[in-house]
């Protein structure tokens, strides 16, 4: 009997291991590395088509045979980012500086066949449609690729115009999950989006800390709407739908009405989504009103402006996410960091680091493909290019929609500083239940 019982236990353990491997394989093939139980309709049926994990949309157009121009004095790379007239200017400047650093390094090594690379900056004012004119101007300037931007409505318009003009675009700052879902075969994103951030945040809040009733307070714009949608969807699939969502406008300074509503509710935590200035003021007003709710938020909280507006004591313990690990033990990041600080007398942020990596990809593609947009596109969007590729921001993981699904890190504010730690792995309820059954636990 003991031998039979032992064989039965081993069989159950084996079945559980097979199930776990199958579950892991299932999650790896899910679009956006979505955990199995957060995948839409996963509790009911398998999808009959996986649109965004199919082989990428090919570019079957002409122009690969076009010869290089022979009358150039420089090789131009376009940049679209918020440089004036926008609340995101700081991010735009960091992006531009990251690109310029990569260009300077490339020129020190001889540029392209002796021709210098030159950045052509264009302002992203954050208005719907305004970027179309800027992309046309870059086409007139003869840029070979475009890097940017961060504002989602601007970027959505820009990539559609770039499609018509057949200019490769490398996005290094826009976290809108729908950006690469356009299936435009001229667009690559090298920064993880809000889908990945939301999965990490929801896992940390619900599985690691067991919060049950969440209130969301977000900016009344596309960034706030699209970003929190992913978090709300994840919350609902985990079985803890968000209590309610309140909004504020960019530039608001008084959030009394929204905070009073949250304070009267049964919310046991608050998620904030917006720019660091407004979110800092919200946290400060929360604490002044005696609200001690734990606060979580979007990756834009990883900004000293947030701590300055909130106050060091008020910001203590707040948790968010970030799309890379600024690790001095990483030789590539340390080299980038040291050169950036020496040149610009400031620390690089996440957008500077990703812009640096994106610019290096563009430069290397131009060097290999030559001055031909279609061939540059082919190299930038060839998924084999990124097998094992690592930059200052770490390993790039590009999925078939040309979207970066690389690692997300958690950030906690402690003593006025940002402390980084690994994101928790999502624990499948089915796996936990099976593990409990095998071990004899209820």
DOTOR-722020 format. One record per residue (C-alpha): residue in three letters; residue number from 0; x, y, z; chain. Coordinates in Angstrom, 1 decimal. Example, Ala and Ser with C-alpha at 12.3 -4.5 7.8 and 13.67 -1.06 7.14 Angstrom:
% residues 2
{r "Ala",0,{12.3,-4.5,7.8},"A"}
{r "Ser",1,{13.7,-1.1,7.1},"A"}
//
This chain:
% residues 442
{r "Unk",0,{0.0,0.0,0.0},"A"}
{r "Unk",1,{2.8,2.4,0.8},"A"}
{r "Unk",2,{4.4,1.8,-2.6},"A"}
{r "Unk",3,{1.0,2.5,-4.3},"A"}
{r "Unk",4,{0.5,5.6,-2.3},"A"}
{r "Unk",5,{4.1,6.8,-3.1},"A"}
{r "Unk",6,{3.5,6.2,-6.8},"A"}
{r "Unk",7,{0.2,8.1,-6.6},"A"}
{r "Unk",8,{1.9,11.1,-5.0},"A"}
{r "Unk",9,{4.7,11.1,-7.6},"A"}
{r "Unk",10,{2.1,10.9,-10.4},"A"}
{r "Unk",11,{0.2,13.9,-8.9},"A"}
{r "Unk",12,{3.4,15.8,-8.6},"A"}
{r "Unk",13,{4.3,15.0,-12.2},"A"}
{r "Unk",14,{0.9,16.1,-13.4},"A"}
{r "Unk",15,{1.3,19.3,-11.5},"A"}
{r "Unk",16,{4.7,20.0,-13.0},"A"}
{r "Unk",17,{3.4,19.3,-16.5},"A"}
{r "Unk",18,{0.5,21.7,-15.8},"A"}
{r "Unk",19,{2.8,24.4,-14.5},"A"}
{r "Unk",20,{5.0,24.0,-17.6},"A"}
{r "Unk",21,{2.0,24.2,-19.9},"A"}
{r "Unk",22,{0.7,27.2,-18.0},"A"}
{r "Unk",23,{4.1,28.9,-18.4},"A"}
{r "Unk",24,{4.2,28.1,-22.1},"A"}
{r "Unk",25,{0.6,29.4,-22.5},"A"}
{r "Unk",26,{1.6,32.7,-20.8},"A"}
{r "Unk",27,{4.7,33.1,-22.9},"A"}
{r "Unk",28,{2.7,32.9,-26.1},"A"}
{r "Unk",29,{0.0,35.3,-24.8},"A"}
{r "Unk",30,{0.2,38.8,-26.3},"A"}
{r "Unk",31,{2.1,41.2,-24.1},"A"}
{r "Unk",32,{3.3,38.4,-21.9},"A"}
{r "Unk",33,{-0.1,38.5,-20.2},"A"}
{r "Unk",34,{-0.4,36.2,-17.2},"A"}
{r "Unk",35,{-2.8,33.3,-18.1},"A"}
{r "Unk",36,{-5.6,34.3,-15.7},"A"}
{r "Unk",37,{-5.4,38.0,-16.8},"A"}
{r "Unk",38,{-5.8,37.1,-20.4},"A"}
{r "Unk",39,{-9.2,38.1,-21.8},"A"}
{r "Unk",40,{-11.8,35.3,-21.6},"A"}
{r "Unk",41,{-9.2,32.8,-20.4},"A"}
{r "Unk",42,{-11.6,31.3,-17.9},"A"}
{r "Unk",43,{-14.1,30.5,-20.7},"A"}
{r "Unk",44,{-12.3,29.6,-24.0},"A"}
{r "Unk",45,{-9.2,29.8,-26.0},"A"}
{r "Unk",46,{-9.0,32.5,-28.7},"A"}
{r "Unk",47,{-9.5,31.2,-32.2},"A"}
{r "Unk",48,{-7.0,33.7,-33.5},"A"}
{r "Unk",49,{-4.1,35.4,-31.8},"A"}
{r "Unk",50,{-3.8,38.5,-34.0},"A"}
{r "Unk",51,{-0.8,40.2,-32.4},"A"}
{r "Unk",52,{1.3,37.1,-32.0},"A"}
{r "Unk",53,{1.1,36.1,-35.6},"A"}
{r "Unk",54,{4.1,36.7,-37.9},"A"}
{r "Unk",55,{4.5,40.4,-38.2},"A"}
{r "Unk",56,{2.8,42.4,-40.9},"A"}
{r "Unk",57,{5.3,42.4,-43.7},"A"}
{r "Unk",58,{6.3,45.4,-45.8},"A"}
{r "Unk",59,{6.0,44.3,-49.4},"A"}
{r "Unk",60,{6.6,47.7,-51.0},"A"}
{r "Unk",61,{9.3,48.9,-53.3},"A"}
{r "Unk",62,{12.4,51.1,-52.9},"A"}
{r "Unk",63,{14.9,48.6,-51.5},"A"}
{r "Unk",64,{16.7,48.9,-54.8},"A"}
{r "Unk",65,{17.2,52.6,-54.6},"A"}
{r "Unk",66,{20.8,53.7,-54.7},"A"}
{r "Unk",67,{22.4,55.9,-52.0},"A"}
{r "Unk",68,{22.5,59.6,-52.7},"A"}
{r "Unk",69,{26.0,60.9,-53.5},"A"}
{r "Unk",70,{25.6,64.6,-52.6},"A"}
{r "Unk",71,{25.1,64.4,-48.8},"A"}
{r "Unk",72,{27.2,66.3,-46.3},"A"}
{r "Unk",73,{25.5,64.7,-43.3},"A"}
{r "Unk",74,{23.2,61.8,-42.3},"A"}
{r "Unk",75,{20.1,63.2,-40.6},"A"}
{r "Unk",76,{18.0,61.5,-37.9},"A"}
{r "Unk",77,{14.7,63.1,-36.9},"A"}
{r "Unk",78,{13.6,63.6,-33.3},"A"}
{r "Unk",79,{10.0,64.4,-32.3},"A"}
{r "Unk",80,{9.6,65.3,-28.6},"A"}
{r "Unk",81,{8.2,67.9,-26.2},"A"}
{r "Unk",82,{10.7,70.7,-26.1},"A"}
{r "Unk",83,{8.5,73.7,-25.5},"A"}
{r "Unk",84,{4.9,74.5,-24.7},"A"}
{r "Unk",85,{4.2,71.2,-23.0},"A"}
{r "Unk",86,{4.2,69.9,-19.4},"A"}
{r "Unk",87,{6.5,67.1,-20.6},"A"}
{r "Unk",88,{9.4,69.3,-21.6},"A"}
{r "Unk",89,{11.8,67.8,-19.0},"A"}
{r "Unk",90,{11.2,64.3,-20.6},"A"}
{r "Unk",91,{11.7,65.7,-24.1},"A"}
{r "Unk",92,{15.0,67.3,-23.2},"A"}
{r "Unk",93,{16.2,64.1,-21.6},"A"}
{r "Unk",94,{15.2,62.1,-24.7},"A"}
{r "Unk",95,{17.0,64.5,-27.0},"A"}
{r "Unk",96,{20.1,64.5,-24.9},"A"}
{r "Unk",97,{20.2,60.7,-24.8},"A"}
{r "Unk",98,{19.9,60.6,-28.6},"A"}
{r "Unk",99,{22.6,63.3,-29.0},"A"}
{r "Unk",100,{25.0,61.3,-26.8},"A"}
{r "Unk",101,{24.6,58.3,-29.0},"A"}
{r "Unk",102,{25.1,60.4,-32.1},"A"}
{r "Unk",103,{28.3,62.0,-30.6},"A"}
{r "Unk",104,{29.7,58.6,-29.9},"A"}
{r "Unk",105,{29.0,57.4,-33.4},"A"}
{r "Unk",106,{30.6,60.5,-34.9},"A"}
{r "Unk",107,{33.7,60.0,-32.8},"A"}
{r "Unk",108,{34.0,56.6,-34.5},"A"}
{r "Unk",109,{33.8,58.1,-38.0},"A"}
{r "Unk",110,{30.0,58.5,-38.4},"A"}
{r "Unk",111,{28.7,56.9,-41.6},"A"}
{r "Unk",112,{31.5,56.5,-44.1},"A"}
{r "Unk",113,{33.0,59.7,-42.9},"A"}
{r "Unk",114,{29.7,61.6,-42.9},"A"}
{r "Unk",115,{28.5,62.9,-39.5},"A"}
{r "Unk",116,{25.2,61.9,-38.0},"A"}
{r "Unk",117,{23.0,65.0,-37.2},"A"}
{r "Unk",118,{19.9,65.1,-35.1},"A"}
{r "Unk",119,{17.0,67.2,-36.5},"A"}
{r "Unk",120,{14.8,68.2,-33.4},"A"}
{r "Unk",121,{11.1,68.9,-33.8},"A"}
{r "Unk",122,{8.8,70.0,-31.1},"A"}
{r "Unk",123,{5.8,67.9,-29.9},"A"}
{r "Unk",124,{3.3,70.3,-28.5},"A"}
{r "Unk",125,{0.8,67.6,-27.4},"A"}
{r "Unk",126,{-1.9,68.7,-29.8},"A"}
{r "Unk",127,{-3.8,66.2,-31.9},"A"}
{r "Unk",128,{-2.7,66.4,-35.5},"A"}
{r "Unk",129,{0.1,68.9,-34.9},"A"}
{r "Unk",130,{2.8,66.2,-35.3},"A"}
{r "Unk",131,{1.7,65.5,-38.9},"A"}
{r "Unk",132,{3.3,68.8,-40.1},"A"}
{r "Unk",133,{6.5,68.0,-38.1},"A"}
{r "Unk",134,{6.8,64.6,-39.8},"A"}
{r "Unk",135,{6.3,66.2,-43.2},"A"}
{r "Unk",136,{9.1,68.7,-42.4},"A"}
{r "Unk",137,{11.4,65.9,-41.4},"A"}
{r "Unk",138,{10.7,64.2,-44.7},"A"}
{r "Unk",139,{11.6,67.4,-46.5},"A"}
{r "Unk",140,{14.8,67.5,-44.5},"A"}
{r "Unk",141,{15.7,64.0,-45.7},"A"}
{r "Unk",142,{15.8,62.2,-42.4},"A"}
{r "Unk",143,{16.5,58.5,-42.6},"A"}
{r "Unk",144,{14.5,57.6,-39.4},"A"}
{r "Unk",145,{12.6,59.3,-36.7},"A"}
{r "Unk",146,{12.9,58.8,-32.9},"A"}
{r "Unk",147,{10.1,59.8,-30.5},"A"}
{r "Unk",148,{7.8,60.8,-29.0},"A"}
{r "Unk",149,{6.2,60.4,-25.5},"A"}
{r "Unk",150,{2.8,62.0,-25.9},"A"}
{r "Unk",151,{0.4,59.2,-27.2},"A"}
{r "Unk",152,{-2.0,61.3,-29.3},"A"}
{r "Unk",153,{1.0,63.0,-31.0},"A"}
{r "Unk",154,{2.7,59.7,-31.6},"A"}
{r "Unk",155,{-0.4,58.0,-33.0},"A"}
{r "Unk",156,{-0.7,60.7,-35.6},"A"}
{r "Unk",157,{3.0,60.8,-36.4},"A"}
{r "Unk",158,{3.3,57.1,-37.1},"A"}
{r "Unk",159,{0.4,57.2,-39.6},"A"}
{r "Unk",160,{2.1,60.0,-41.5},"A"}
{r "Unk",161,{5.4,58.2,-41.3},"A"}
{r "Unk",162,{3.7,55.2,-42.9},"A"}
{r "Unk",163,{2.6,57.3,-45.9},"A"}
{r "Unk",164,{6.0,58.8,-46.3},"A"}
{r "Unk",165,{7.8,55.5,-45.5},"A"}
{r "Unk",166,{10.0,56.7,-42.7},"A"}
{r "Unk",167,{11.1,54.2,-40.0},"A"}
{r "Unk",168,{10.0,55.3,-36.5},"A"}
{r "Unk",169,{11.6,54.1,-33.2},"A"}
{r "Unk",170,{9.5,55.0,-30.2},"A"}
{r "Unk",171,{11.4,55.4,-27.0},"A"}
{r "Unk",172,{8.8,57.0,-24.6},"A"}
{r "Unk",173,{5.1,56.4,-25.4},"A"}
{r "Unk",174,{3.7,53.8,-23.0},"A"}
{r "Unk",175,{0.3,53.6,-24.8},"A"}
{r "Unk",176,{-0.3,49.8,-25.3},"A"}
{r "Unk",177,{-2.3,50.5,-28.5},"A"}
{r "Unk",178,{0.6,52.2,-30.3},"A"}
{r "Unk",179,{2.0,49.0,-31.9},"A"}
{r "Unk",180,{-1.4,47.5,-32.3},"A"}
{r "Unk",181,{-1.8,49.6,-35.4},"A"}
{r "Unk",182,{0.3,47.0,-37.1},"A"}
{r "Unk",183,{2.2,49.6,-39.0},"A"}
{r "Unk",184,{5.3,47.9,-40.4},"A"}
{r "Unk",185,{7.5,51.0,-40.0},"A"}
{r "Unk",186,{7.2,51.3,-36.2},"A"}
{r "Unk",187,{9.4,49.8,-33.4},"A"}
{r "Unk",188,{9.0,50.6,-29.7},"A"}
{r "Unk",189,{11.9,50.0,-27.3},"A"}
{r "Unk",190,{10.3,50.8,-24.0},"A"}
{r "Unk",191,{7.8,48.6,-22.2},"A"}
{r "Unk",192,{4.2,49.9,-22.2},"A"}
{r "Unk",193,{1.5,50.4,-19.5},"A"}
{r "Unk",194,{0.2,46.9,-20.0},"A"}
{r "Unk",195,{3.4,45.5,-18.5},"A"}
{r "Unk",196,{3.4,48.2,-15.8},"A"}
{r "Unk",197,{-0.2,47.5,-14.8},"A"}
{r "Unk",198,{0.3,43.7,-14.5},"A"}
{r "Unk",199,{3.3,44.3,-12.2},"A"}
{r "Unk",200,{1.4,46.9,-10.1},"A"}
{r "Unk",201,{-1.8,44.8,-9.8},"A"}
{r "Unk",202,{0.2,41.7,-8.8},"A"}
{r "Unk",203,{2.1,43.7,-6.2},"A"}
{r "Unk",204,{-1.0,45.3,-4.8},"A"}
{r "Unk",205,{-3.4,42.4,-4.8},"A"}
{r "Unk",206,{-1.2,39.3,-4.4},"A"}
{r "Unk",207,{1.7,40.7,-2.4},"A"}
{r "Unk",208,{-0.3,43.1,-0.2},"A"}
{r "Unk",209,{-3.9,41.9,-0.4},"A"}
{r "Unk",210,{-5.6,45.2,-1.0},"A"}
{r "Unk",211,{-9.2,44.7,-1.9},"A"}
{r "Unk",212,{-10.9,48.1,-2.6},"A"}
{r "Unk",213,{-9.0,50.5,-4.9},"A"}
{r "Unk",214,{-9.9,54.0,-5.9},"A"}
{r "Unk",215,{-8.3,55.5,-9.1},"A"}
{r "Unk",216,{-7.6,59.2,-9.5},"A"}
{r "Unk",217,{-6.3,60.0,-13.0},"A"}
{r "Unk",218,{-5.5,62.8,-15.4},"A"}
{r "Unk",219,{-8.5,63.5,-17.8},"A"}
{r "Unk",220,{-6.5,62.8,-20.9},"A"}
{r "Unk",221,{-5.6,59.9,-23.1},"A"}
{r "Unk",222,{-2.5,59.0,-21.1},"A"}
{r "Unk",223,{-4.6,58.7,-17.9},"A"}
{r "Unk",224,{-7.5,56.9,-19.7},"A"}
{r "Unk",225,{-5.4,54.3,-21.6},"A"}
{r "Unk",226,{-3.0,53.6,-18.8},"A"}
{r "Unk",227,{-5.5,53.0,-16.1},"A"}
{r "Unk",228,{-7.7,50.9,-18.4},"A"}
{r "Unk",229,{-5.0,48.2,-18.3},"A"}
{r "Unk",230,{-4.9,48.4,-14.5},"A"}
{r "Unk",231,{-8.6,48.3,-14.2},"A"}
{r "Unk",232,{-8.9,45.3,-16.5},"A"}
{r "Unk",233,{-6.2,43.4,-14.5},"A"}
{r "Unk",234,{-8.0,44.2,-11.3},"A"}
{r "Unk",235,{-11.3,42.9,-12.6},"A"}
{r "Unk",236,{-9.8,39.7,-13.9},"A"}
{r "Unk",237,{-8.1,39.1,-10.5},"A"}
{r "Unk",238,{-11.6,39.4,-9.0},"A"}
{r "Unk",239,{-11.1,42.8,-7.3},"A"}
{r "Unk",240,{-12.7,45.4,-9.6},"A"}
{r "Unk",241,{-11.8,49.1,-8.9},"A"}
{r "Unk",242,{-14.3,50.8,-6.7},"A"}
{r "Unk",243,{-14.5,53.9,-8.8},"A"}
{r "Unk",244,{-12.5,56.3,-10.9},"A"}
{r "Unk",245,{-12.2,60.1,-10.5},"A"}
{r "Unk",246,{-10.4,62.6,-12.8},"A"}
{r "Unk",247,{-8.6,65.9,-12.8},"A"}
{r "Unk",248,{-7.3,68.2,-15.5},"A"}
{r "Unk",249,{-3.7,69.0,-16.3},"A"}
{r "Unk",250,{-2.8,72.1,-14.4},"A"}
{r "Unk",251,{-5.3,71.6,-11.6},"A"}
{r "Unk",252,{-4.0,72.6,-8.1},"A"}
{r "Unk",253,{-7.0,71.9,-5.9},"A"}
{r "Unk",254,{-8.2,68.3,-5.6},"A"}
{r "Unk",255,{-10.4,68.7,-2.5},"A"}
{r "Unk",256,{-13.6,67.3,-4.1},"A"}
{r "Unk",257,{-12.0,64.2,-5.5},"A"}
{r "Unk",258,{-10.1,63.5,-2.2},"A"}
{r "Unk",259,{-13.2,64.0,-0.1},"A"}
{r "Unk",260,{-15.1,61.4,-2.1},"A"}
{r "Unk",261,{-12.2,58.9,-1.7},"A"}
{r "Unk",262,{-12.0,59.6,2.0},"A"}
{r "Unk",263,{-15.7,58.9,2.4},"A"}
{r "Unk",264,{-15.5,55.7,0.6},"A"}
{r "Unk",265,{-14.3,52.2,1.7},"A"}
{r "Unk",266,{-11.2,52.4,-0.4},"A"}
{r "Unk",267,{-8.2,50.9,1.2},"A"}
{r "Unk",268,{-5.6,52.2,-1.3},"A"}
{r "Unk",269,{-5.4,54.8,-4.1},"A"}
{r "Unk",270,{-3.8,54.6,-7.6},"A"}
{r "Unk",271,{-2.7,57.8,-9.2},"A"}
{r "Unk",272,{-2.1,58.3,-12.9},"A"}
{r "Unk",273,{-0.8,61.6,-14.4},"A"}
{r "Unk",274,{2.2,63.9,-14.4},"A"}
{r "Unk",275,{4.5,64.3,-11.4},"A"}
{r "Unk",276,{3.5,67.9,-10.5},"A"}
{r "Unk",277,{-0.2,67.2,-10.1},"A"}
{r "Unk",278,{0.3,63.8,-8.4},"A"}
{r "Unk",279,{2.7,65.4,-5.9},"A"}
{r "Unk",280,{0.1,68.0,-5.0},"A"}
{r "Unk",281,{-2.5,65.3,-4.7},"A"}
{r "Unk",282,{-0.4,63.3,-2.2},"A"}
{r "Unk",283,{0.4,66.5,-0.2},"A"}
{r "Unk",284,{-3.3,67.4,0.0},"A"}
{r "Unk",285,{-4.2,63.8,1.0},"A"}
{r "Unk",286,{-1.9,63.9,4.0},"A"}
{r "Unk",287,{-3.0,67.4,5.0},"A"}
{r "Unk",288,{-6.6,66.1,5.0},"A"}
{r "Unk",289,{-5.5,63.2,7.3},"A"}
{r "Unk",290,{-5.8,60.6,4.6},"A"}
{r "Unk",291,{-3.4,57.8,5.3},"A"}
{r "Unk",292,{-4.3,55.6,2.3},"A"}
{r "Unk",293,{-1.4,53.7,0.8},"A"}
{r "Unk",294,{-0.6,55.3,-2.6},"A"}
{r "Unk",295,{0.5,53.6,-5.8},"A"}
{r "Unk",296,{0.9,55.1,-9.3},"A"}
{r "Unk",297,{2.2,55.3,-12.8},"A"}
{r "Unk",298,{5.9,55.3,-13.7},"A"}
{r "Unk",299,{6.0,59.1,-14.0},"A"}
{r "Unk",300,{6.2,59.2,-10.2},"A"}
{r "Unk",301,{9.8,58.2,-10.6},"A"}
{r "Unk",302,{10.8,61.9,-10.8},"A"}
{r "Unk",303,{12.3,64.2,-8.2},"A"}
{r "Unk",304,{9.5,66.7,-9.0},"A"}
{r "Unk",305,{7.0,64.3,-7.6},"A"}
{r "Unk",306,{8.8,64.2,-4.2},"A"}
{r "Unk",307,{9.3,68.0,-4.2},"A"}
{r "Unk",308,{5.7,68.7,-4.8},"A"}
{r "Unk",309,{4.5,66.0,-2.4},"A"}
{r "Unk",310,{7.0,66.6,0.3},"A"}
{r "Unk",311,{9.6,64.1,1.4},"A"}
{r "Unk",312,{7.6,62.7,4.4},"A"}
{r "Unk",313,{4.4,62.5,2.4},"A"}
{r "Unk",314,{6.0,60.6,-0.4},"A"}
{r "Unk",315,{7.5,58.0,1.9},"A"}
{r "Unk",316,{6.5,54.5,1.1},"A"}
{r "Unk",317,{4.8,55.2,-2.2},"A"}
{r "Unk",318,{5.2,52.4,-4.8},"A"}
{r "Unk",319,{5.3,52.6,-8.6},"A"}
{r "Unk",320,{7.0,50.9,-11.6},"A"}
{r "Unk",321,{9.7,51.7,-14.0},"A"}
{r "Unk",322,{10.8,50.2,-17.4},"A"}
{r "Unk",323,{14.5,49.5,-16.6},"A"}
{r "Unk",324,{16.9,49.1,-13.7},"A"}
{r "Unk",325,{19.5,51.9,-13.4},"A"}
{r "Unk",326,{22.2,49.4,-12.2},"A"}
{r "Unk",327,{25.8,50.6,-11.9},"A"}
{r "Unk",328,{26.8,46.9,-12.0},"A"}
{r "Unk",329,{25.7,46.8,-15.6},"A"}
{r "Unk",330,{28.8,48.0,-17.6},"A"}
{r "Unk",331,{26.7,49.4,-20.5},"A"}
{r "Unk",332,{24.5,51.4,-18.2},"A"}
{r "Unk",333,{27.4,52.7,-16.1},"A"}
{r "Unk",334,{29.3,53.8,-19.2},"A"}
{r "Unk",335,{26.1,55.6,-20.5},"A"}
{r "Unk",336,{25.5,57.1,-17.1},"A"}
{r "Unk",337,{29.0,58.4,-16.6},"A"}
{r "Unk",338,{29.1,60.0,-20.1},"A"}
{r "Unk",339,{25.7,61.5,-19.7},"A"}
{r "Unk",340,{26.4,63.1,-16.3},"A"}
{r "Unk",341,{29.7,64.5,-17.6},"A"}
{r "Unk",342,{28.2,66.0,-20.7},"A"}
{r "Unk",343,{24.9,67.3,-19.4},"A"}
{r "Unk",344,{25.6,67.8,-15.6},"A"}
{r "Unk",345,{22.4,65.9,-14.6},"A"}
{r "Unk",346,{21.4,62.3,-14.0},"A"}
{r "Unk",347,{19.7,60.6,-16.9},"A"}
{r "Unk",348,{16.1,59.4,-16.5},"A"}
{r "Unk",349,{14.3,56.4,-18.0},"A"}
{r "Unk",350,{13.5,58.3,-21.2},"A"}
{r "Unk",351,{17.1,59.4,-21.7},"A"}
{r "Unk",352,{18.3,55.8,-21.3},"A"}
{r "Unk",353,{15.8,54.4,-23.7},"A"}
{r "Unk",354,{16.4,57.2,-26.2},"A"}
{r "Unk",355,{20.1,56.4,-26.1},"A"}
{r "Unk",356,{19.4,52.7,-26.9},"A"}
{r "Unk",357,{16.9,53.6,-29.6},"A"}
{r "Unk",358,{19.3,56.0,-31.3},"A"}
{r "Unk",359,{22.1,53.3,-31.2},"A"}
{r "Unk",360,{19.7,50.9,-33.0},"A"}
{r "Unk",361,{18.9,53.5,-35.7},"A"}
{r "Unk",362,{22.6,54.3,-36.2},"A"}
{r "Unk",363,{23.6,50.7,-36.4},"A"}
{r "Unk",364,{20.8,49.9,-38.9},"A"}
{r "Unk",365,{21.9,52.8,-41.1},"A"}
{r "Unk",366,{25.5,51.6,-41.0},"A"}
{r "Unk",367,{24.5,48.1,-42.0},"A"}
{r "Unk",368,{21.7,48.9,-44.4},"A"}
{r "Unk",369,{23.1,52.0,-46.0},"A"}
{r "Unk",370,{21.1,55.2,-46.8},"A"}
{r "Unk",371,{17.9,53.5,-47.9},"A"}
{r "Unk",372,{14.8,53.8,-45.7},"A"}
{r "Unk",373,{13.2,50.5,-46.7},"A"}
{r "Unk",374,{16.4,48.6,-45.9},"A"}
{r "Unk",375,{16.8,50.5,-42.6},"A"}
{r "Unk",376,{13.3,49.5,-41.8},"A"}
{r "Unk",377,{14.0,45.9,-42.6},"A"}
{r "Unk",378,{16.9,45.8,-40.1},"A"}
{r "Unk",379,{15.0,47.7,-37.4},"A"}
{r "Unk",380,{12.0,45.5,-37.5},"A"}
{r "Unk",381,{13.8,42.2,-38.0},"A"}
{r "Unk",382,{13.0,40.3,-34.8},"A"}
{r "Unk",383,{16.2,38.3,-35.1},"A"}
{r "Unk",384,{18.1,41.5,-34.6},"A"}
{r "Unk",385,{17.1,41.5,-30.9},"A"}
{r "Unk",386,{18.0,38.0,-30.0},"A"}
{r "Unk",387,{20.3,38.5,-27.0},"A"}
{r "Unk",388,{20.6,42.2,-27.7},"A"}
{r "Unk",389,{21.4,44.3,-24.6},"A"}
{r "Unk",390,{21.7,48.1,-24.2},"A"}
{r "Unk",391,{22.0,50.6,-21.4},"A"}
{r "Unk",392,{18.5,49.7,-20.3},"A"}
{r "Unk",393,{19.1,45.9,-20.3},"A"}
{r "Unk",394,{17.9,43.2,-22.6},"A"}
{r "Unk",395,{15.4,44.1,-25.3},"A"}
{r "Unk",396,{12.5,41.7,-25.7},"A"}
{r "Unk",397,{10.6,42.6,-28.9},"A"}
{r "Unk",398,{7.3,40.8,-29.6},"A"}
{r "Unk",399,{5.8,40.2,-33.1},"A"}
{r "Unk",400,{3.9,43.5,-32.9},"A"}
{r "Unk",401,{7.4,45.2,-32.6},"A"}
{r "Unk",402,{6.6,46.1,-29.0},"A"}
{r "Unk",403,{9.1,45.9,-26.1},"A"}
{r "Unk",404,{7.9,43.5,-23.5},"A"}
{r "Unk",405,{11.1,43.6,-21.4},"A"}
{r "Unk",406,{11.4,43.5,-17.7},"A"}
{r "Unk",407,{9.5,45.9,-15.4},"A"}
{r "Unk",408,{10.9,46.9,-12.0},"A"}
{r "Unk",409,{9.1,48.1,-8.9},"A"}
{r "Unk",410,{10.2,51.4,-7.2},"A"}
{r "Unk",411,{9.5,52.4,-3.6},"A"}
{r "Unk",412,{10.2,55.9,-2.2},"A"}
{r "Unk",413,{12.3,55.6,1.0},"A"}
{r "Unk",414,{13.9,58.6,2.7},"A"}
{r "Unk",415,{13.4,60.8,-0.4},"A"}
{r "Unk",416,{15.1,58.3,-2.7},"A"}
{r "Unk",417,{13.9,55.8,-5.3},"A"}
{r "Unk",418,{14.6,52.2,-4.2},"A"}
{r "Unk",419,{14.4,49.5,-7.0},"A"}
{r "Unk",420,{13.3,45.9,-6.5},"A"}
{r "Unk",421,{12.1,43.1,-8.8},"A"}
{r "Unk",422,{8.5,42.9,-9.7},"A"}
{r "Unk",423,{6.6,40.0,-8.1},"A"}
{r "Unk",424,{5.6,37.1,-10.4},"A"}
{r "Unk",425,{1.9,36.6,-10.9},"A"}
{r "Unk",426,{0.7,33.6,-8.9},"A"}
{r "Unk",427,{-1.9,31.6,-10.8},"A"}
{r "Unk",428,{-4.9,30.7,-8.6},"A"}
{r "Unk",429,{-5.1,27.3,-10.4},"A"}
{r "Unk",430,{-1.5,26.5,-9.8},"A"}
{r "Unk",431,{-1.8,27.5,-6.2},"A"}
{r "Unk",432,{-4.9,25.4,-5.8},"A"}
{r "Unk",433,{-3.2,22.4,-7.4},"A"}
{r "Unk",434,{-0.2,22.8,-5.2},"A"}
{r "Unk",435,{-2.3,22.9,-2.1},"A"}
{r "Unk",436,{-4.1,19.7,-3.1},"A"}
{r "Unk",437,{-0.9,17.9,-3.8},"A"}
{r "Unk",438,{0.6,18.9,-0.5},"A"}
{r "Unk",439,{-2.6,18.0,1.4},"A"}
{r "Unk",440,{-3.5,21.6,2.2},"A"}
{r "Unk",441,{-7.0,23.0,1.9},"A"}
//
